[in-house]
């Protein structure tokens, strides 16, 4: 995948990823009654398959372009009567990246994203690991991993960690 190493683009990607995951989580969660802690009031697993075409400037250098993905998501949600919700999810898929600059190489391969999220009445914890493995059109290998942790408690960001390895 063509990638950009600037901090600003990395932060934009992190914000986009967190916003997308939180939006998907909100769509997947059922309304639950408010009560005291106890056994789960709702447990379900949902799968989603699809495709998307998105602008992309990745975390390891290179320029922007467009990525096409085919994906398969599995969400496992456990909701409790007191408002706590746990979400575990895995997304796997394939990608094809076409850079905006025709002098840069396109790439393709597979990716996986695993995340877990805990939602409570006073905050949210989000942990994600995204790994892409593929090849550039000249046959050279492409691999990068993005790990992020984001914790909000009582309306205040407590942890905002974003690690990239290329």
Secondary structure, 3 states (H helix, E strand, C coil): CCECCCHHHHHHHHHHHHHHHHHHHHHHCCCCCCCCCCCEEEEEEEEEEEEEEEEECECCCCCCEEEEEEEEEEEEEEEECCCCEEEEEEEEEEEEEEECCCCCCCEEEEEEEEEEEEEECCEEEEEEEEEEEEEECCCCEEEEEEEEEEEEECCEEEEEEEEEEC
